């Protein structure tokens, strides 16, 4: 049951001494933020429930891990761009409801051209619960710090396709090398990759492994 005062689902009260979610941009110098679900450039084609502002909220340990990654990348002239961070439970429910609507395929050409929408749950691209709701999972890519250009990863973010798997042989060697570079630097900072999506990482020692937050991103 959603708790109106705390904004948590199945989570109880957050610690009184500190906010469990902070704006990662305030802790990660030069972090590029492009929160796709706060706008219409995403696989649904509209802003998603719970995203009232394009902010990257994360637990403090997860934000500190990204700061370590950013510092690790700096000598190469590289940095991070985040596409999604904390995801409210209501957003997860919005995705699930969309996935069950076979008539809404307006973004198919851009985000799942070779995948049947009916298979998104089975293939693991859409789920009833998301690690993002625990506040320590992030979707991101590498960019050049000089001009903000994204490095070639072979597929765009959120492409629901086997080519998006980190070690997919369907992408070229340069893209594969960039994926492995991202994976390596994230692992060094204590984040665990999701092999099916090159952009998806979760803090290994996340502080709220059994909680699911539902406060809107504002």
C-alpha positions as CSV (number, residue, x, y, z in Angstrom):
1,X,0.0,0.0,0.0
2,X,1.3,3.5,-0.9
3,X,2.0,5.6,2.2
4,X,0.9,9.1,1.4
5,X,3.1,10.9,4.0
6,X,6.4,9.1,3.2
7,X,5.9,8.4,-0.5
8,X,7.2,4.8,0.0
9,X,5.8,1.5,-1.2
10,X,6.4,-1.6,0.9
11,X,9.2,0.3,2.5
12,X,8.2,1.7,5.8
13,X,9.6,5.1,6.9
14,X,12.9,6.4,5.6
15,X,15.7,7.2,8.1
16,X,14.8,10.4,10.0
17,X,18.4,11.6,10.0
18,X,18.9,11.8,6.2
19,X,17.1,12.0,2.9
20,X,17.5,8.5,1.3
21,X,17.7,10.1,-2.2
22,X,19.8,13.1,-3.3
23,X,20.4,14.9,-6.6
24,X,23.5,13.1,-8.0
25,X,24.4,16.2,-10.2
26,X,25.3,18.0,-7.0
27,X,27.8,15.4,-6.1
28,X,29.2,14.3,-9.5
29,X,31.1,17.2,-11.2
30,X,30.2,17.6,-14.8
31,X,27.6,14.9,-14.8
32,X,25.5,15.1,-18.0
33,X,21.8,14.6,-17.3
34,X,19.3,13.6,-20.0
35,X,16.4,12.1,-18.1
36,X,14.4,10.4,-20.8
37,X,11.3,9.5,-18.9
38,X,10.7,13.1,-17.9
39,X,10.1,13.9,-21.6
40,X,8.7,12.2,-24.7
41,X,12.0,10.8,-26.2
42,X,11.5,7.3,-24.8
43,X,9.9,3.9,-25.7
44,X,6.5,5.0,-24.6
45,X,6.6,8.4,-26.4
46,X,5.4,10.6,-23.5
47,X,6.4,11.7,-20.0
48,X,6.2,8.8,-17.5
49,X,4.2,8.9,-14.3
50,X,6.3,10.1,-11.4
51,X,8.8,12.1,-13.4
52,X,7.9,15.7,-12.6
53,X,11.4,17.0,-13.2
54,X,14.5,15.9,-15.2
55,X,16.6,15.2,-12.1
56,X,18.9,12.2,-11.3
57,X,18.0,11.1,-7.8
58,X,20.1,8.4,-6.2
59,X,21.0,7.1,-2.8
60,X,24.1,8.9,-1.5
61,X,26.4,5.8,-1.8
62,X,25.3,5.3,-5.4
63,X,25.9,9.0,-6.2
64,X,29.4,8.7,-4.6
65,X,30.1,5.7,-6.7
66,X,29.3,7.8,-9.8
67,X,31.6,10.5,-8.6
68,X,34.4,7.9,-8.4
69,X,33.6,6.8,-12.0
70,X,33.7,10.4,-13.1
71,X,37.1,11.0,-11.5
72,X,38.4,7.7,-13.0
73,X,37.3,8.8,-16.5
74,X,38.5,12.4,-16.3
75,X,42.2,11.7,-17.4
76,X,40.8,10.2,-20.7
77,X,38.6,13.3,-21.3
78,X,35.5,11.3,-20.8
79,X,32.5,11.5,-18.5
80,X,29.1,10.1,-17.8
81,X,25.6,10.9,-19.1
82,X,22.7,9.5,-17.1
83,X,19.4,8.6,-18.8
84,X,17.6,7.2,-15.7
85,X,18.3,7.0,-12.0
86,X,15.8,6.5,-9.2
87,X,12.5,5.4,-10.7
88,X,9.3,5.7,-8.7
89,X,7.1,2.6,-8.3
90,X,4.3,4.5,-10.1
91,X,6.6,4.8,-13.2
92,X,7.2,1.1,-13.1
93,X,3.4,0.5,-13.1
94,X,3.1,3.0,-16.0
95,X,5.6,0.9,-18.0
96,X,3.8,-2.3,-17.2
97,X,0.4,-0.9,-18.2
98,X,1.9,0.3,-21.5
99,X,3.4,-3.1,-22.2
100,X,0.0,-4.7,-21.8
101,X,-1.6,-2.5,-24.4
102,X,-1.0,-4.1,-27.7
103,X,-2.5,-1.2,-29.6
104,X,0.2,1.3,-28.5
105,X,3.1,0.7,-30.8
106,X,3.9,4.2,-32.0
107,X,7.5,4.0,-30.8
108,X,8.2,0.5,-32.1
109,X,10.4,1.6,-35.0
110,X,12.8,3.5,-32.7
111,X,12.9,1.3,-29.7
112,X,11.9,-2.3,-30.5
113,X,11.8,-2.7,-34.3
114,X,12.7,-6.4,-34.2
115,X,11.0,-7.4,-31.0
116,X,7.3,-8.2,-30.5
117,X,5.8,-6.0,-27.8
118,X,4.0,-9.0,-26.4
119,X,7.5,-10.5,-25.6
120,X,8.8,-7.5,-23.6
121,X,8.0,-9.1,-20.2
122,X,9.3,-12.5,-21.1
123,X,12.5,-11.1,-22.5
124,X,13.2,-9.0,-19.4
125,X,13.0,-5.6,-20.9
126,X,9.8,-4.7,-18.9
127,X,9.2,-5.9,-15.3
128,X,6.6,-5.6,-12.6
129,X,9.3,-4.4,-10.2
130,X,12.5,-2.5,-10.9
131,X,15.8,-2.2,-9.1
132,X,15.7,1.5,-10.1
133,X,13.0,2.0,-7.4
134,X,15.5,1.2,-4.7
135,X,17.5,4.3,-5.7
136,X,20.8,2.7,-6.4
137,X,20.4,1.7,-10.1
138,X,21.4,3.9,-13.0
139,X,21.2,3.9,-16.8
140,X,24.0,5.8,-18.4
141,X,26.6,6.1,-21.2
142,X,30.0,7.6,-21.8
143,X,30.5,11.1,-23.3
144,X,33.4,13.2,-24.4
145,X,33.8,16.0,-21.8
146,X,35.0,18.5,-24.4
147,X,31.7,18.6,-26.4
148,X,29.3,16.2,-24.6
149,X,29.1,13.8,-27.6
150,X,28.1,10.3,-26.7
151,X,30.6,7.5,-27.5
152,X,29.4,4.9,-30.0
153,X,27.8,2.1,-28.1
154,X,26.4,0.3,-31.2
155,X,22.8,0.7,-30.1
156,X,20.9,3.6,-28.6
157,X,19.8,3.6,-24.9
158,X,16.6,1.5,-24.3
159,X,16.7,-0.4,-27.6
160,X,14.8,-3.6,-26.7
161,X,16.9,-5.9,-28.8
162,X,19.6,-8.6,-28.5
163,X,22.1,-6.2,-29.9
164,X,21.9,-4.2,-26.6
165,X,23.5,-7.0,-24.6
166,X,26.9,-5.8,-23.5
167,X,28.8,-8.5,-25.2
168,X,26.6,-8.9,-28.3
169,X,28.4,-9.8,-31.5
170,X,25.9,-7.7,-33.4
171,X,27.8,-4.5,-32.9
172,X,31.2,-3.4,-34.3
173,X,34.5,-3.6,-32.5
174,X,34.6,0.1,-31.6
175,X,31.2,0.0,-30.0
176,X,32.0,-3.2,-28.2
177,X,35.2,-1.7,-26.8
178,X,33.3,1.3,-25.5
179,X,30.8,-0.9,-23.8
180,X,33.6,-2.9,-22.1
181,X,35.3,0.4,-21.1
182,X,32.1,1.5,-19.5
183,X,31.5,-1.8,-17.8
184,X,35.1,-1.9,-16.4
185,X,35.0,1.6,-14.9
186,X,31.6,1.0,-13.3
187,X,32.7,-2.3,-11.8
188,X,35.8,-0.7,-10.3
189,X,33.5,1.8,-8.6
190,X,31.4,-1.0,-7.0
191,X,28.5,-1.2,-9.5
192,X,27.2,-4.5,-11.0
193,X,26.3,-4.6,-14.7
194,X,23.1,-6.1,-16.2
195,X,24.4,-8.2,-19.2
196,X,21.3,-7.7,-21.2
197,X,21.5,-3.9,-21.3
198,X,24.9,-2.3,-21.7
199,X,23.7,0.9,-20.0
200,X,22.3,-0.6,-16.8
201,X,24.2,-0.8,-13.4
202,X,23.3,-1.3,-9.8
203,X,25.4,-0.5,-6.7
204,X,26.7,-3.8,-5.3
205,X,26.3,-2.8,-1.7
206,X,23.0,-0.8,-2.1
207,X,21.6,0.6,1.1
208,X,18.0,-0.3,0.5
209,X,17.9,-3.8,-1.1
210,X,14.4,-4.6,0.2
211,X,12.7,-1.2,-0.4
212,X,10.8,0.4,-3.2
213,X,10.4,4.1,-3.1
214,X,7.4,5.9,-4.8
215,X,8.1,9.6,-4.2
216,X,7.9,11.5,-7.5
217,X,11.0,13.0,-9.0
218,X,10.7,16.7,-8.5
